[in-house]
Amino acid sequence: MLADDRRFLPLTLLAQVGVGLCLAVLVWFWQGGVAATSVVAGTLVAVIPNTFLAARLLGARNEARALLRSAWIGEIGKLLLTVLLFGVVFALLRPLSAAAVFTGFIAAQFVVMGSLLVGNKVRISPTET
């Protein structure tokens, strides 16, 4: 794991929360409070499992076997947490906008993809090619 990863992962999680909150504010003006609350719920369904995975990866020793084990446990836990949290949101949050929940979730996942693209460009300098 690179030294920058200790900063990169928390910043990505923070960016996910920020994008979700900004989207919720926009949706609140456009669709109202129910949709905005649903966007926040969808964002949290993405961020909480990603936080679990990040904690597993950051807590792993810098040995290949330990990193691989942490990644597997982190991914399985992330999947289970995602399913559980979607179940909790759809069972308990009333009133609810399902489209807004999925919008918040997908927006948060796009932040991860975007941060991987940006992080890759930041780490590669012209002298490393």
C-alpha positions as CSV (number, residue, x, y, z in Angstrom):
1,M,0.0,0.0,0.0
2,L,1.3,3.4,-0.9
3,A,1.9,6.1,1.8
4,D,-0.7,8.3,0.0
5,D,-3.4,5.7,0.5
6,R,-3.7,6.6,4.2
7,R,-4.9,10.0,3.0
8,F,-6.5,9.0,-0.3
9,L,-9.1,6.6,1.1
10,P,-10.5,9.0,3.8
11,L,-10.6,11.8,1.3
12,T,-12.6,9.7,-1.1
13,L,-15.1,8.8,1.6
14,L,-15.3,12.5,2.5
15,A,-15.9,13.4,-1.2
16,Q,-18.7,10.8,-1.3
17,V,-20.4,12.4,1.6
18,G,-19.9,15.9,0.1
19,V,-21.3,14.9,-3.3
20,G,-24.3,13.2,-1.6
21,L,-25.1,16.3,0.5
22,C,-24.7,18.6,-2.4
23,L,-27.0,16.4,-4.5
24,A,-29.5,16.3,-1.6
25,V,-29.6,20.1,-1.4
26,L,-30.2,20.3,-5.1
27,V,-32.9,17.6,-5.0
28,W,-34.5,19.3,-2.0
29,F,-35.0,22.5,-4.0
30,W,-36.2,20.5,-7.0
31,Q,-38.3,17.7,-5.5
32,G,-38.7,18.4,-1.8
33,G,-37.7,17.0,1.5
34,V,-38.7,13.3,1.0
35,A,-36.5,13.0,-2.1
36,A,-33.6,14.8,-0.4
37,T,-33.8,12.5,2.7
38,S,-33.9,9.6,0.3
39,V,-30.8,10.8,-1.5
40,V,-28.9,11.1,1.8
41,A,-30.1,7.6,2.8
42,G,-28.8,6.2,-0.6
43,T,-25.5,8.0,-0.1
44,L,-25.1,6.5,3.3
45,V,-25.9,3.0,1.9
46,A,-22.8,3.5,-0.2
47,V,-20.5,5.3,2.2
48,I,-20.9,3.1,5.3
49,P,-19.8,-0.2,3.5
50,N,-17.0,1.7,1.7
51,T,-15.8,2.9,5.1
52,F,-15.8,-0.7,6.4
53,L,-13.7,-1.7,3.4
54,A,-11.3,1.2,3.8
55,A,-10.8,0.4,7.5
56,R,-10.0,-3.2,6.6
57,L,-7.5,-2.1,4.0
58,L,-5.8,0.6,6.1
59,G,-5.6,-1.7,9.1
60,A,-3.9,-4.5,7.2
61,R,-0.2,-5.3,7.6
62,N,1.9,-4.5,4.5
63,E,2.3,-8.2,3.6
64,A,0.7,-9.5,0.4
65,R,-1.2,-12.3,2.2
66,A,-2.5,-10.0,4.9
67,L,-3.6,-7.4,2.4
68,L,-5.3,-10.0,0.2
69,R,-7.2,-11.4,3.3
70,S,-8.2,-8.0,4.4
71,A,-9.4,-7.1,0.9
72,W,-11.5,-10.3,0.7
73,I,-13.1,-9.8,4.1
74,G,-13.6,-6.1,3.4
75,E,-15.4,-6.8,0.1
76,I,-17.6,-9.5,1.5
77,G,-18.4,-7.3,4.5
78,K,-19.1,-4.4,2.1
79,L,-21.5,-6.5,0.1
80,L,-23.3,-7.7,3.2
81,L,-23.5,-4.3,4.7
82,T,-24.9,-2.8,1.4
83,V,-27.6,-5.4,1.3
84,L,-28.5,-5.0,5.0
85,L,-28.6,-1.2,4.7
86,F,-30.8,-1.2,1.6
87,G,-33.1,-3.5,3.5
88,V,-33.2,-1.2,6.5
89,V,-33.8,1.9,4.3
90,F,-36.6,0.3,2.4
91,A,-38.2,-1.2,5.5
92,L,-38.0,1.7,7.9
93,L,-37.7,5.0,5.9
94,R,-41.2,6.4,5.3
95,P,-42.1,8.2,3.1
96,L,-39.5,7.2,0.6
97,S,-38.5,8.0,-3.0
98,A,-36.9,4.8,-4.3
99,A,-35.5,6.7,-7.3
100,A,-33.8,9.2,-5.1
101,V,-32.3,6.4,-2.9
102,F,-30.7,4.8,-5.9
103,T,-29.6,8.2,-7.2
104,G,-27.7,8.9,-4.0
105,F,-26.2,5.5,-4.0
106,I,-25.0,5.7,-7.7
107,A,-23.7,9.2,-7.3
108,A,-21.6,8.1,-4.3
109,Q,-20.3,5.1,-6.3
110,F,-19.3,7.4,-9.2
111,V,-17.2,9.4,-6.8
112,V,-15.2,6.2,-6.1
113,M,-14.6,5.7,-9.8
114,G,-13.7,9.3,-10.3
115,S,-11.3,9.4,-7.4
116,L,-9.5,6.3,-8.8
117,L,-9.1,8.1,-12.1
118,V,-7.9,11.3,-10.5
119,G,-5.7,9.5,-8.0
120,N,-4.0,7.5,-10.7
121,K,-3.1,10.7,-12.6
122,V,-1.8,12.3,-9.5
123,R,0.5,9.4,-8.6
124,I,2.1,8.9,-12.0
125,S,4.7,11.5,-12.7
126,P,6.4,11.9,-16.1
127,T,9.6,10.6,-14.7
128,E,8.0,7.3,-13.7
129,T,7.0,6.3,-17.3
